[in-house]
Amino acid sequence: MSDAAPRRGVRSAFRDWRADRPFWGGLLLALGGAEILLTEKASLKVVLHIGMQGLAGYLLPALMVVLGLLTLFNPTQRLFYSITGVLITLGTWLTSNMGGFFIGLLLGVTGSCMAFGWLPDQEPRVSRRKRRKAAKSAKAALATPMGPEAGEPA
């Protein structure tokens, strides 16, 4: 019984931390950069395009990882990080195996767009079940008479 309580507290603390930042956008941007870095280490039979400069092939994906982590840990600057992230991600098309065989490119662009569109003061989403329940209770409240009971004379 004592084991369940700390787990629940840790889970809610992580959810609270995650809710205060563009978590999925930063994570996808960092994962896209990591995937592109891994494709740089592929064997020469698999490598399609090393890039015009060898350094840029490693520098751009490393910057993607850094920008993804900065988005996670410094969400106040998310607009700058996301715009820079999408530009760097598009630059990997030319320098890093066509953006890590399209997978890293798509992850990076999607993560940057998600970080750009994240709003910090947005209300949490309400599930469809809770919305239906609230609508039914509001409808029932409107259907009940406000004045004297229906059977009583006025």
Secondary structure per residue as TSV (DSSP state, phi and psi in degrees):
chain	resnum	aa	ss	phi	psi
A	1	M	-	360.0	-37.8
A	2	S	T	-73.1	-20.6
A	3	D	T	-74.2	-30.9
A	4	A	H	-72.6	-35.2
A	5	A	H	-65.4	-45.6
A	6	P	H	-65.9	-34.8
A	7	R	H	-63.3	-41.9
A	8	R	H	-64.0	-38.1
A	9	G	H	-67.2	-40.2
A	10	V	H	-67.0	-41.3
A	11	R	H	-62.2	-43.8
A	12	S	H	-70.7	-31.4
A	13	A	H	-66.6	-40.5
A	14	F	H	-67.3	-39.4
A	15	R	H	-63.5	-40.1
A	16	D	H	-64.2	-42.5
A	17	W	H	-64.0	-44.3
A	18	R	H	-66.1	-32.2
A	19	A	H	-72.2	-19.8
A	20	D	T	-90.6	10.7
A	21	R	T	-153.8	161.8
A	22	P	T	-77.9	74.2
A	23	F	H	-62.2	-53.2
A	24	W	H	-68.1	-34.4
A	25	G	H	-64.7	-47.6
A	26	G	H	-65.3	-38.4
A	27	L	H	-66.2	-43.4
A	28	L	H	-65.9	-37.8
A	29	L	H	-64.4	-44.3
A	30	A	H	-66.8	-39.9
A	31	L	H	-66.3	-36.7
A	32	G	H	-62.8	-43.1
A	33	G	H	-64.6	-39.6
A	34	A	H	-66.0	-38.7
A	35	E	H	-66.1	-40.0
A	36	I	H	-66.7	-39.2
A	37	L	H	-62.4	-36.9
A	38	L	H	-68.9	-34.0
A	39	T	H	-72.8	-19.5
A	40	E	H	-68.0	-25.9
A	41	K	T	-90.4	7.4
A	42	A	S	-67.8	160.2
A	43	S	-	-68.3	160.0
A	44	L	T	-65.1	-22.1
A	45	K	T	-70.8	-27.4
A	46	V	T	-92.1	-29.2
A	47	V	-	-65.3	125.7
A	48	L	S	-89.4	-42.2
A	49	H	-	-151.7	114.8
A	50	I	-	-75.7	-32.3
A	51	G	-	116.8	163.0
A	52	M	S	-68.3	-42.8
A	53	Q	S	-120.2	132.0
A	54	G	H	-63.2	-33.7
A	55	L	H	-66.8	-39.7
A	56	A	H	-64.7	-30.1
A	57	G	H	-64.4	-27.8
A	58	Y	H	-99.1	-28.9
A	59	L	H	-71.5	-45.3
A	60	L	H	-63.9	-47.0
A	61	P	H	-65.4	-33.2
A	62	A	H	-65.2	-39.0
A	63	L	H	-65.8	-33.2
A	64	M	H	-62.7	-42.7
A	65	V	H	-63.1	-44.6
A	66	V	H	-63.6	-43.5
A	67	L	H	-66.1	-36.2
A	68	G	H	-63.5	-42.5
A	69	L	H	-69.0	-37.6
A	70	L	H	-65.0	-36.0
A	71	T	H	-63.0	-38.0
A	72	L	H	-70.8	-41.2
A	73	F	H	-100.1	-8.5
A	74	N	-	-139.5	71.5
A	75	P	G	-71.0	-9.9
A	76	T	G	-68.5	-25.2
A	77	Q	G	-102.1	26.3
A	78	R	H	-61.8	-32.1
A	79	L	H	-65.0	-45.9
A	80	F	H	-64.4	-44.6
A	81	Y	H	-64.3	-39.0
A	82	S	H	-73.2	-38.8
A	83	I	H	-67.3	-44.8
A	84	T	H	-62.9	-39.3
A	85	G	H	-63.3	-41.9
A	86	V	H	-70.2	-35.2
A	87	L	H	-68.1	-42.2
A	88	I	H	-66.8	-39.5
A	89	T	H	-62.1	-42.6
A	90	L	H	-67.0	-28.3
A	91	G	H	-69.4	-24.1
A	92	T	H	-70.6	-15.1
A	93	W	H	-57.4	-39.3
A	94	L	H	-89.1	-29.3
A	95	T	H	-102.5	-19.1
A	96	S	T	-136.5	76.0
A	97	N	H	51.2	48.3
A	98	M	H	52.1	50.0
A	99	G	H	68.1	39.2
A	100	G	H	68.5	44.0
A	101	F	H	57.2	43.8
A	102	F	T	71.9	-24.0
A	103	I	H	-69.1	-50.8
A	104	G	H	-64.9	-35.6
A	105	L	H	-62.6	-47.4
A	106	L	H	-66.8	-39.5
A	107	L	H	-63.1	-43.5
A	108	G	H	-66.9	-43.7
A	109	V	H	-67.4	-42.4
A	110	T	H	-63.4	-44.7
A	111	G	H	-64.2	-40.1
A	112	S	H	-65.1	-41.2
A	113	C	H	-66.8	-38.0
A	114	M	H	-66.2	-39.3
A	115	A	H	-68.1	-35.9
A	116	F	H	-67.5	-38.4
A	117	G	H	-85.0	-5.2
A	118	W	-	-71.3	135.9
A	119	L	-	-113.7	124.9
A	120	P	T	-71.4	-28.8
A	121	D	T	-103.1	24.1
A	122	Q	-	-78.0	140.3
A	123	E	-	-67.8	146.2
A	124	P	-	-64.4	148.1
A	125	R	-	-69.8	143.2
A	126	V	-	-103.6	134.8
A	127	S	-	-67.4	159.0
A	128	R	H	-61.9	-37.6
A	129	R	H	-63.0	-42.7
A	130	K	H	-68.6	-36.0
A	131	R	H	-65.2	-41.6
A	132	R	H	-64.5	-41.1
A	133	K	H	-64.1	-42.0
A	134	A	H	-66.2	-37.7
A	135	A	H	-67.2	-39.7
A	136	K	H	-65.6	-41.8
A	137	S	H	-68.2	-34.3
A	138	A	H	-68.4	-38.9
A	139	K	H	-66.4	-39.8
A	140	A	H	-67.0	-35.8
A	141	A	H	-68.1	-34.0
A	142	L	H	-74.2	-28.8
A	143	A	H	-76.3	-26.3
A	144	T	S	-76.3	140.1
A	145	P	-	-70.7	144.5
A	146	M	S	-90.7	-29.8
A	147	G	S	-88.8	-148.0
A	148	P	S	-62.6	157.3
A	149	E	-	-58.5	154.1
A	150	A	T	-62.4	-32.4
A	151	G	T	-87.4	-10.3
A	152	E	S	-88.6	143.6
A	153	P	-	-73.9	151.7
A	154	A	-	-81.8	360.0
